Amino acid sequence: MLKKLSYLIVASFLCIGIYCTAQTEPQTKRIDINKNEPISGYYMVTEPAGKIDAVLVLLAGYSQQPENTLPETKLDSFAYHNNILTVSFAAGYEVYARQNVVNNLNAVLQDVIKRYHADPSKFVLGGFSAGGTIALRYVELCNQFPDKYPVHPKAVFTVDSPIDVFGTWELLEQIVKENYSDMAVAEANSAMQMMQKDRGIPKDNIAKYAEVTPFCMNASYCNNEIYLKETAVRTYHEIDVNWRLINRMQSVHNANYEFSAELIKRLMMMGSKKAQFIQSARKGMRANGMRHPHSWSIVDEAECIEWIKSVI
């Protein structure tokens, strides 16, 4: 009996599985690298409990800042207990990988490599909403021009991201036309104004938008997905048609997962064994208690970290 009791006491302080609550919880700090960039000129970092085996880079959604990500997901906590450094980055009011976004992300990752002596070949990028769109295109560029980028990502994942910029424009137009939600209309108008000022209307400037979108449903526009063939790719979505109908008056054709499913299909047809469409079993919930399928929380953090470890 005494031996059994001693074993239970010892076991309670050991890390069983990939997460151990007995250890101290991770601490996150801010690192500034460019004070002229109020949003993309710094990053939040969560250092792991032990040596750094890999780096997980999380990109926030449209209009968000780096510190907005971690309250919405426990990915950094699970990474902390598995020797994975977590970096939180934000592109701000950007919906795709413009050159200034790419430059800022390059600067952040260069700083991470230098500061933490991180292996450039052991990076994984993931992003929520527009952050995932940017992450996906950034990884394509890393693979297309490996000598011009500081990292060589092993994997990338998106969390309910609008990965086809042409399709995104059409959805934004529809949101404004239907005028169902004041908040949604305001955000749609803001994004469309930025896009039009930057590159004009997508259908009239196909080549310009093909440079920044990671995927085109209309394959005659671009085939940027070819640069993901050798990379582990995941797209996360919660398929809740009723929620979308009741709360947004939208059908499945307004959902981001239609584009993601086509992307994964094309990668599989190219022979990729590492492309996965993840239909979340979780109900999306935001940190403020709001029920919303468009949330970081649809990602099963423990399983995602195990996947990251397997590809690293």
N, C-alpha and C positions, 0 to 999 in steps of 0.2 A: 504493500500500500504506500509506504514511504517512497519507494523508487518511482511508483506511478505518479505520485504527487510532485516529486522533483522534476520528472520529465515534463509534466504539464506546465510547471512554472518556467522552465527553460524554454519550452516550445513557444510560449506566449511572447517571448522576446526575440524570436527568430523570424526571419522573413519567409513566410510560407506563401508560395505563388509569386505574383509580380507586385503585390502591394502590401506594405507592412505598416499598420497604424501605430505600432509601438515606437517606430522611429520618429524623430522630430519632423515636423511638416516643413515643406520648402518655403524659402523666402525669396521674394522677387525684388529686383532692384532696377533702376533706370540707368541707362548708359547713353549719354549725349555724344554725338559725333559731328553734328553740323547744326549750329544754332540758327542758321539762316533758313532751315527747313523746320517749321514748327510742329509738323506731324511726322514726317518721314525722316527727320534728322536725328531720331533717337530710337532706341528699342528697349523693351523690357526683357530681362533675362532671369531665368530660374536655374541655378546651378545644381547639378545632381549631388546625391549623397556621396558618391564615390568618384572614380576616374570617369572621364568623358569617353564613352564608346561611340556616341553618335550625337547629331544635332537635329532637333526638330524645330522647324521654322513655321510659325503660325501667322497667317495674314488675316487681319481684321476685315470686316465688311465695309461697304460704301459709307463714307462720312465718319467712320469711327477712328479712334485712336488706339495705339498699342495696348494701353491698359484696359480697354473695353473687352478684350478677349477672355482673359483668365477667369473672371467671375462667372463666365458662361459655360465653362468646361473644366473637367478635372484632368485633362491631358497632361498638364505640367506636373501634377502630383504623381501620377503613374510614371511619367518619364523620370522624375526625381529619384524614385526607388529602383530604377533600372539603368542608371548611369547614362541617361540621355539629357543633354542640355536643351532647355526650351528657350527659344527666342521669339518674342512677340513683336511684329512689325505691322505698320498700317500705311496704306497709300492715301488715306484721306478721301477727298471728293474725286475719286477716280473710278472708272468702271472697267478699264482695261489697262494693259501694260504699255502705257506711253513711255517714251524714252526717259523722261525725267523720273518716272517710277522705277524703271530698270536701273538707272544710275544710282538712285537712293538705296535700292535693295542691294546692289553690288557693294556699295560703301559699307552698309551694315554687315554683310557677310564677310567682307574683307577684314573688318574690325573683329568680328567673332573669331575668325581663323587665327589672327595675330594674337588677340588677347587670351584666348583659351587653348591655343595650339591644337585647334581642331583639325581633323583629317578632312580635306575638301571632298573626298569620295564617300563620306559617310553622313551626308545631309539628306533629310527628308523634308519636303515642303507640303504644307496643307493650308487651305484657306476657306473662309466662310463667305458665301455669297460672292460679291465682286472680288473679294480677296482670293477666292479659289480660282476665279477666272484669270487673275493676274499670276497666281502661282503656277497654273497649268501652262500658260504661255511662256513664263520665265523658264520653266524646265525645258520646254521645247527649244528655246534659244540656247540654253546651256548645252543641249545635245547637238544642236545644229552648228554652233560655233564654240566648241569646247575650249579653244585657246583664248577666247575673249571674255570668259566668265570665271569667277573665282571658285565656283563649286561644280561638282559633277554629281548631281542628285541621284540617289538610288530609287527614290519613290516620290510620288506626289498624290495628294488626295484633295478632293473638293467636297464642300458641305453645302448642298443645295445651291450650286452656283449656276449662273446664266452663262454658259460657256460659249455660246454663239452670239457674238456681238450684233450681227445682222438681225437675229431673232430677238435679241434684247430690245433693239430699237422699235421693232414692230409691236412688242408687248407694251413698251412705254407709250407708244402712240395710242394703243387701245385703252390703256388705263386713263389717259387724258380724255379720250373721246367718251368713254362710258361715265367718267366723273362720279364714281361710286364712293370713293374715300378721299376727303380733302387732303389728308396726310400723304396718301399714295400719289395723288395728282401733283402735289407740290414737289415731291421727291422725283417723280417722273419728269416734270418740266425742268428741274434743275439738271438732271443727268442729260437730257436731250439738248439743252442749251450748251452744256460743256462739250458734248460730242460734236454738235454742229459747228461750234466755234473752232474746234480742233481740226476736224477733217471733213466737214460738210455732212450732207445726208448720205447714209451708207449706200443706198442703191445707186447713187450717182457717183460714188467714189469707192468702188469695190476694191481696187488695188490698195488704197490707203488703209482701209479697214482690215484687209487681209493680213496686213503687217502686224496687227495688234490682237486679233482674235485667235484664241487657241483652236477653234473649231468652226467649221461652216457646214450647216445642214445641207446647203446647196454646194455639192462637191465641186461645181465648176468655179466657185469663188476662190477656194483654197483647199489645200490638203495638209495643213500644218500638223495633223495628228501622226504623220509618218515619223516624226521625230520623237514619238513616245513608244514606238514599237518595242524597244529594249528596256523600257522603264516600267517599274511596278506602278500601276495606276488604279486608283479607286475613286468612285463617285458615290457619295452618300445622299440618300433621299428618303423622306418619309412620304409614302403614298397615301394621302388622305383626301380623297376626292370630295367627300361630304363637307369637310372643314372648308375647303376652298370654295365650294358652291355657296355654303351658308354665310361665310364670313367675307368673301371677296367677290362673289358673283362671277367666278371664273371656272372654266372647265379644264380638262387635262391638257388642252392645247396651249394653255397659259402657264403650264408648269415647266420648271427647269429640267425635270427628269426626262422629258421627251428627247432633248438634245443629248443628254448624258448617255441614255440608252443607245442612241445611234453611234456615239463616239466609241463606246465599249464594243459594240458589234463590229465596227470597222477595224478596231485593233485586233479583235479575235480573228477576223477574216484575214488579217495580215499575218496571222500565226502567233500572235502574242499569247502567252500562257499566264501573263501577270496582269491582265486587265479585268477589273471586277466592278460590277454594278451592285452596290450594297443597299438593299431595301431595308431600311431601319425597322427594327422591332420595337423601337422606343417611340413614345409620344413626345414630340418636341415641347420643351418647357424652357422659358427664359428665366434668368436669375430673379426677375421681379415677380415671378409667379404666373406670368402670362402664358397661356397655351398657344403655341405657334409652331407649325411644322418647319418653318424657316428658322431653325435654331441650331446652335452648336451641339446642343444636348442630344441630338439624334445619333451622335457618334458614341458607340460603346467604347469608352476610353481604355479599359483593360484589354479588350480584344484588339483595338487599334495599335496599342503599344506592342503587343505580341506580334502583330503583323509587321510592324516596323523592325523589330528585332530579327524577324525571319528574313527580311529582305536585306538588312545590313550584314 
